[in-house]
Amino acid sequence: MNKKAQYVAAIDIGTTKIVAIVGTKNENGKIEILGLSKALSKGVKRGVVFNIEETVSAIQTTVDDVQKRSGILFSEVFVGIAGQHIKSMKNRGYIMRDNYEDEITKDEVFRLIEDMHKIHIEIGEEIIHVIPQNFIVDNETGIKSPIGICGKRLEANFHIVIGQIAAAKNIERCIRKASLNLKDMILEPLASSDAVLTDDEKEAGVVLVDIGGGTTDVAVYYDNIIRHTAVVPLGGNVVTKDIKEGCAILQRHAEQLKLQYGSALGDIAPEDKVVAIPGISGREPKEISFKSLAYIIQSRMEEIIDFVNFEIQNSGYADKLAAGVVITGGGAMLRHLPQLMKFKTAMDVRIGLPNQHLAGPGKNEINQPMYATSVGLIMRGFDYLETYKKSFNAGPKDEFVRRRTEPAMTEEEINEPDGREPQEVRTTLAEKIKTMMSKMFETEDQSIG
């Protein structure tokens, strides 16, 4: 398939919404979104799928809608993973080389990374990403790319992202049941970072805070390297729940209040303004003051920011984040949140929009914090395809009528007899390593020729 007809599709399975998105890349390397559809997410709690049927139904609704809107039929998707089960750790590995006069090769770096996938982790967990941070050759530290250097001992520091096998399997199962193939699973804060952070910010030191409905994702960068990732099990939904309970109103009214009249700073909310909420089942309407609403929101947002602060300290880079904080996700739209975040973290704060990578007619509609992860998944998808020079299973409708009429795979086909996952369900370890390495060493590729 020629480059002009290259498409990538992705699905962001969130706690409050499920987004299906399809895009292409223009000649300037910008992403043009050809279609986007979102549906309410009822089967996901704190980033983890707990009701397969509800989630599959929402995925099918959005996928059918986005295919109608864009005229592109696709069967392969990139999907984000988050949730409170995600954790990260640091590790160091090394290999001893036979001859210190020979140049270090890509294969040796592959071997070092592959060794990290063999480290001991708890039962029921799996390694999602192994990200090299820097390399050491014969005690020479701070090397970003060791290929071509001579030495006896090759060593590296790694950032390793770990998640629960069951959570990843449930995402795969949902994608399969929606008659789709999972191309790759990507940690959501990494996708959001790609969409909203600039290279300068990543170099200077920055923390991305993606406030979703059920979770808040945190990613810390310094010197263009991911240093720390974490998922805080609190998001916008707990704010709505507090408003519901604090004001004794219905959930839908609480959500509406938060979006329309909410503020993250109680002190500057007007004292004399009130909003009337319809009474439950014909009861008297209830009046809620803007100020009391703001204080309810502020107390819960302060708790979330405290968790974020803890993760920033935990990263070991708290004093090196010159670019401060970038907030994104649906929760970033809460009024006066940047001011509260600035006060609580003592850092610069800006709202992250995915606009720098977008082009085309749908740009303004997509340029919202809530779509940061979705746009990032599309960008990561193109990185994947460009690495392998593969064409994607997507194209104009007439090319794909036959594919869509073929039956979906059965459970027996999904779960192969020997207990292994089918090859096309997950990217193999070797492929993941190659993708990552190719991105890291593009310049070396050119020089090696």
N, C-alpha and C positions, 0 to 999 in steps of 0.2 A: 504494500500500500504506500503510495507516495506521501511525502511529508505534509502536503497540503490537506490530505484527507485523514490525518492522524488525530484520533480522539482519545480522551481519557475520561473514564467515569469513576465516581467515588461516592461512598455513602458514609455519612457522619451519623452514627447511632448515639444520640444523646439522651439525657434523662427527661428533658422536656420536649424535644423535637427530634425527628429523623429527617435528614436532608439528603436528597439524591441530586447529584450535580454532574453535568457533562461539559467538557470544555475542549478547546483546541489551542494550538500555539501559533501566533502569527509570525511573520517574517522578522519582526523585531524581538522575538523571544518573549513577548507578553502573552498572558493567558486571556483568551476570549471565552467567556461562559456562554454556551449555546442554549443551556436550559437548566433551570433549578426548580425543585419542588420540595415543599416541606409538609410534614404531617405531625400531628400530636403523637408523642411517644408515651405509651401507657405501660409497656412491658419492661421498662428499664428503671432501675433504682440505683442512685449514686454511681452511675456509669456502668453498671453491670446488668446484663440481661437476666431477668428472673421469670419472664413469661414469654416463651418462644412464639406462641401463636399470635399474640398481640403484636409482637415486634415484627414478625414475618408479614402480617397484614399491613402494617404501616410501611414497611419497605416496599411491598408490592404496589401499594397505592402511589407512593412517591415515584417509583421507577416507571410505572405505566404513564404517569402524568408527565414526567420529564421527557420520556420518549416521544409522546404525542407533541409536546411543545417544541422539541428540538428537531424532530424528524430523524433522530439517530437512535438506532436499536443497538443495544450493547448486552453482552453476556458476561463480561469480566469487570470486576470492580476492585478498587482500592478502598480499604476500610480502616477507620481509626479505632484505637483501643485506649481506654482510660479506666477509671474506677479506683476505688479505695484499696484494691488489692495490689496496685502497682507500687513497686519500691525500687530504689536504685542502690548500688553499692560501688565502691572503688576496689580495684584489684591491680596487681602488678604481675607480669609474667616475663619470662626470658627464655632464650634458646642459646646454646653454645654452638658456635660455628666451627667447621673442620679447619678452614684455612682463613686466617684473618686478612690475607692479602687479596682474597676475592671480594668483588663488590656484592653488597647485600641486594638480593633480588626480591621481586614482588612475591614470589612463591614462599620465601622465608617469612615475609610479613604475614601472608595468608596463614601460614602454619602457626605463627604466634597468636593470631586472632582466633584461629580454630581451637587452640588449646584452652582459650577462655570459656568456650562453650562446654568444656568438660569439668569445670569447677563444681564443687559440691554446693548444691542448693537444696532447700527443704523439699520433702516429698509433696507432690501436687503443684509444684511450681515449674515454670520454664523460663528460659532466657529469651527475651524479645529482641533486644538490641545489644550488641557489643560495640562500643564506640571508642577507638583509640584516642587518647588525649595528647600524649607526646611520647617520643621514643628516646631511649638512652643507648648509645653505642660506646662500649668500653669506658663507662663512667662519664662520657660527654653528654650532658643533659640538655633538655629543651629542644630536641630535634623534632621538627614537624613531619619531615619525610626522610626516612633513612635509606631509601633506595639509591644505590650507586656509591654509598659510603663503605669504606673498608673497616673491618673490626672483627674481634673474636666473639664478643658477647652482645647480643641484641636483646634489648629490654624495652618494655613499654608500660605506661600507666593506662588503665582502661576505666571507662564509665559503663557499668553494666545495668541494664534495665530488666527487671524480673516481674513476671505476672503469674497469676494462677492459671494452670492448664484448663481447668473447668470453665473459667470466664472466657478464654480464647476459643475453646471448643464451642461454647454456646453461640458466640458471634458467627463462627463458621457455619454452624448448623442453621442459623437464621438465613444466612446468605444462600446456602444450598437449597433450603426449602422455598426460597423466593426464585428458584430456577436460575441462579447466577453462580459464577465461579469467583472465588476469592483469589485475587492476584497477589496481594501482599497486605500485611497488617502493620499499621504504622502508629507509633505512640503519638497521641493527639497533641501534647504540648510541643513536640518537635514539628508537627505539621503547622500548628498555629504560629510558631516562631518563624518558619520559612515565609509565611504569608505577611506578617506584620513588622518584623524586626529588620532594620537596615544593617548592612555589613559594618558600618561605622559603630553602631550601637553594640554589635556583638564583639567588636574589637575592644572598645572602651570599657565594656563590662555592663551588663544589663540583666534585669530579671523580668521575665514574661509572666504575667499573672492572668490566666484565662478563667474567668468566672462563669461557669456553666450553671445549669439548673440544679444538678445533684452534686457536682464536684468542682473544686477549683484547682486547675493544673498550674504547676510552677516549673519554670525552666531558667536556670542561671547560666549565662555565657560570659566568658572573659577571654580576651586574646583570640577571638574567633573559634573558641572551643567550648562545647557544651560541658559544663562543670558539675551540674546537679539537676536532677529532675525529681519531682514529687507530685503526688495527687492528694489534696486535702479533701476529706469526705464531707464537705459542706459547700453549699452553693446557694443560688437564688431561691430555691424552694424552701429552705429553712427560714428565710426572711418572710416569705408569704405565710408560712405556717405560724410564725410568731405574731404577724398582723392578725391572722384569723383568730388565734386564741386570745391575744391581748385586747382585741376590739369586739370579740364574740360575734363574728360575722361569718358568712359563707366563704369557702375557699376561692371561688371565682371573683367574689367582690374584693377579697383581700389582694388578689393578683392585680385586679384593675386599679385598686387604690395605689398599690406600689408603683405601677407603671405610670399612672397619670399624675398623681399628686405626691409621690414619695420623694424623700430627700435623705441623704446620708449624714446630714448635719442638723441636729436638733436645735442648736443655739440660734441658727439664722432662719429657721422656719417661722413664718408669720404666726403671731399669737391669736390674732382675731379671725383667722380664716378657718371655716369648717366645711366639711363635705357631708351631705346626707346620703346614707346608704339605705336602700329599701329594706324594710323589715322582713323577717323570715315568714313565709306563708301568710301574708296579709297583716302581720304585726306592724306596730308603729315604726316609722323610719328611725334610723339611728344616726346621730350626729357625731362625727369624729373630727377632732381638731388636727390641723396640719402639723402642729408642734408635737402632739403626743405620737402621731404616726411616724414623724421623723426620728423621735427618740427610740421608738421600737426598732426601726430599721438600723439606726446608728449602732445600737448595742450589739446587734447580731453581726453587722459588718465589721465592727471592731474585733469581734471574736475571730472572724475569718482572716482579717489582716494580721492578728496575733499569730495564727498558724503560719501564714505566709512569712512573717518576720522570723519565726522559728526556723523555717526551711532556709531562709536567706543566711541566717547565722550558721546553720548546719552545713551549708555549702563550703564554708571557709573563705568566701570571697566577699563578705559583707562590706569590707572597707575598700573594695576595688571596683565598685559598680558606678563608674563615672556617669553613665547614661541613665542611671536610676531605674525606674519601674515603667513598664509598658503594660497597661491593662486592656484586655480584650475579652471576647465572649459576650453573650447576651447581658450578663450582669454589669458589664462596663458602662451601660447606658443609664445606670441609676444616677439621678441628679446629685451633684456635689461629691460624688465618690472620689474623683481625683484629688480634691482638697483634703478629704479625710485621710486618704492613702498617703498624701504628702506629709500631713501632720503626724501620722502614726509611724511612718518609716524614715522620716527626715531625708527623703530623696526626691529628686525630680520625678514627676509623673506625667505621662501622656496617654491618651487613648489610642490604641492600635487599630488601624483600619487596613484592610488588604488592598488598598488602592494602588500601591506602587508597582504591583505585578499585573494589574488588570488593564484590559483594553476592550474596545468594541462597544456596541450599543447597550448591552445590559450592565455596563460597568457601575452605574449609579445605584441600581437596585441591589447589586451584590456587595457594594462597598459599605458593609456594616460589620461591626465587631462580631455579631452572632454567626457570621459566615467565615470567620477567619480560619477555623479548622477545615471547613469544606474546601476553601481555595487552596490551603496548604496541602491537602491530600491530592488535589489535582496536580500541584507543582511536583510533589514527590513522585506521583505517577509518571510524569514526563521524564523525571530524572531516571527512573527505573527503565523506561522504554528506550531512552537514548543510550543508556549503558549497554543494553543488549541488542540495540538496533532492531528491536522487534516491532511488528505492527500489532495493533490492538484489535481485539475482536469487536469492532464497532464500525458502523458505516450507515449510509442512507438507507431508508426503509426497504426499498425494493431488493437490496442485496441480502436482507436478513429475514425475509418473511418465512423461509423454510426453517431457519434456526429456532424462531420463536414458536413454531408449531410442533417442534420435537418435544417429547415428554421429558419432564424433569427427572433427575436421577433418583432412584429409590434409596431408602435407608441402607439396604444391603449393599448397593453399589458405593454409597458414601463410605461406609465402614468396611474396608476391604477385609477378606477372610483372615489374613495374617495379623490383623490388628493395627497395621500401619495406616497412616493417612494417605489418601490418593495423592499422587504427585502434584496435580495441578491445584490442589486445595491450598497448600502453603508453599511459599518460596522456600527452596531448599537452603540448607545452611551455607553450602558453597556459593549459591547465587547471591545470598544476602551479603556474604563477605566480599564477593567481587563487586557488587553494587557500591558498597561503602568504600572499598579500596579505589575503585575507578574515580569516584568523586574526589577522594583525597589527593590522588596522584595524577590528576589530568595533565599537569605540566610535565611530569616525568614521562607520561605516555608520549608526549610530543617530542621530548628530547631523545627518548630511546628510539623513536621512529618506528 
